[in-house]
Amino acid sequence: MYTCGVDVGSVSTEIVLLNSKNNKIESYVIASTGSDSKNAARAAFENSLGRAGIKSNEIKTIVATGYGRVNVPFADKNITEISCHGRGAASLFPDLKTVIDIGGQDSKIIKLEDGNPVDFLMNDKCAAGTGRFLEVMAGALEVDLEEFATIFINTDEKVDITSTCTVFAESEIVSLIGHGVDKNKIIKGLIYSITDRIISMVERVGLEEPVCMTGGVAKNLGVVKAMEEKLGTKIYIPDEPQITGALGAAYLARKID
Amino acid sequence: MSIKDSVKTSIKRNLSQRYIKRLLGIISAKPLLYAYGSTFQSAADKYLNIFTIESLKKAYSDNNRPVGYGSIFLPYELFHALGITPLLPEVMAGFMAALELAPRTLEEASSNWYPRDLCTFHRSVSGAIELDLLPEPDFIITTNLACDAAQKSFYIDSIKYNIENNFYMIDVPYHFSKRSLSYLTGQIKKVYYDICSKTGAEPDPDRFKEVIKLSNEFRKWAIKVNNLRKVIADYPPYYNGLNFILPFHGLAGTREAVTLYRKMYEEFKEYPNKKDTSGGPAGDKLDKEKNIKRILWLHLKPYYRNEIFDILNSENCRVVFEEMNYVYWPELDPERPFESAAKKMLSHFLAGSIERRVSMILKSAKEYKADGAILFSHWGCRQSNGGARIIKDSLKKINIPTLILDGDCVDKNNSSQGQIKTRLQGFIEILKS
């Protein structure tokens, strides 16, 4: 028998099909959410079934999470991304104490005890410091987001980005480019500006090791390196950090009759 | 359309003081008032709402003078001893939020240079004053107890109404001592006699004594209500302790407050028994059976339509106590009314160090057997938000998790309902895990 986790985020939708007997991930899908989250979730679910060669009636329970969790009609239950990311990360790194999750528009810090969330903090009012922020900045700089990590590692100096607001930060970058400032230094500054925002959230909750980072931004090794440098600790990254919420949802689905 | 929705729609369409007066005149007519009252399922809520309409009508009436504005942390026994009809602008901001008028009043305040980081209770009131929606006051009394925005914005309001000479700011000392009690008593006495001389009223210490006696009576019933809440978690439908800010503060010293809290006590006492079909004792037994999660609520709530309490109820979580309903003052001495009013102010858990508030919260968490605490962090309210970390850490030491829920009590556009829902549900999941 299998369980399924559906994580409907602002930017992407992830599906994980989990084998209840051996904890094997039978298949996973990462798809764009787009403007119709309901259909995106349904299409991703069908896709994941096809990939795994599993029929929908073999799925015992489906749990939806993420901001679009209430809009997944085929789910049996919805659980917040706080519990799902916590559970998903704990399933990958059993002794984990802190999860830093940076998604498309949310960033959150989850504190774990014995694999269960005991406290959390989320960004609000502003999506600066999230995946969407990085995407907009990469667009303004006309640099591929994938290149950020290499640039971060190979660049010594940074230029401070003082604007918090995504729109103002974009203008600031355009203005810096106009003044002939090296793009690489701007990228290094951008990564530090994101890191500083996240670090202040980590400190509010209280850093406890080991630490893991999940969500799409965890794929950006520049951000991970900067975070490790500032926190002074190693940060564990799942093989596919983007599916951690869906994985946690699939694990939590087992508990539902 | 319900009476409440009709009132909301018609005020929004005809936003003026003249129309509000007319509407209060219509709705306070006995048959309509009772029809309106019947829309409330809780007897305490019904009494509160009927009384609120009657007292608003009084405050808006041209024939009823003097009217005094007062900030929330004052001893309202002073107003009732002076025969001043109190109007609590902060409570009015709550009403305006509920009536969906706040977007308009806040917009007006913003157009008149009231800064965005000023608490929206005060900003909304200032906007309403700019729009001439509130009855003109004869006096404004405020205090520096806890709230920094009230003393400043109320002073600006006094300039607007051209009553700067009738503006009083009561300075509450940081520490409770004999000297500070005497200093504060002196100020209250001065305000009392100054207002008497301005209104031409004969000072009536006997009336003040009677008011203090009624205040003690109200206190007695409020304590009885609170003691009952320590053992029950099942309330009449739609009861919300955060709806009783006006009577708890503004009606202290009146017969109405006594009646209201007595009714509330009787209703609470009866309610679980009514629901317990086995005929056995209710209270703890019911709590256990239903596995209710008991929540201690800190600070206020959003007063516009929101999902917070529906989510809590649907998840079997009950707010078992609100810090705003904590009876913080001792029984007062009717023979020393001025000193009693001063003692009440100095006893407030928000006066002085944060340690006083923390100690009250820890005591309440234990007494009300809280499983978790929610601090609604109202935008711009420094006196409440400033202590959030210390409160959260202190509750953690006694194994009570705390959710700091960022939001706005008045401005629905200043927080996202979706984000609030996720935080709230995430916290509930932690409580249940």
Chai-1 contact restraints between the chains, C-beta under 6 A:
chainA,res_idxA,chainB,res_idxB,connection_type,confidence,min_distance_angstrom,max_distance_angstrom,comment,restraint_id
A,T80,B,T422,contact,1.0,0.0,6.0,A-B,restraint_1
A,T80,B,Q425,contact,1.0,0.0,6.0,A-B,restraint_2
A,T80,B,G426,contact,1.0,0.0,6.0,A-B,restraint_3
A,I82,B,G426,contact,1.0,0.0,6.0,A-B,restraint_4
A,S83,B,E429,contact,1.0,0.0,6.0,A-B,restraint_5
A,N116,B,S433,contact,1.0,0.0,6.0,A-B,restraint_6
A,P117,B,I430,contact,1.0,0.0,6.0,A-B,restraint_7
A,F120,B,G426,contact,1.0,0.0,6.0,A-B,restraint_8
A,D124,B,D406,contact,1.0,0.0,6.0,A-B,restraint_9
A,D124,B,Q419,contact,1.0,0.0,6.0,A-B,restraint_10
